């Protein structure tokens, strides 16, 4: 199933800098696949198939925290998808 929605995160200080999560789809209940686009002056990059494993990923709360603090914060925030069990 493909979703037309996207999540856009823009830099507060430079409107041309941002990250977009788009083209979300899922094959099963354990993972979500999506594309990530990066933009900045002189940079346009896209990774077509990023996979997030749903179990214990905490991506939704991480993005909710970014949205709640949209005016900015000190330091760096990062998130990683758990690796798929082998």
Order of alpha helices (4+ residues) and beta strands (2+ residues): beta-beta-beta-beta-alpha
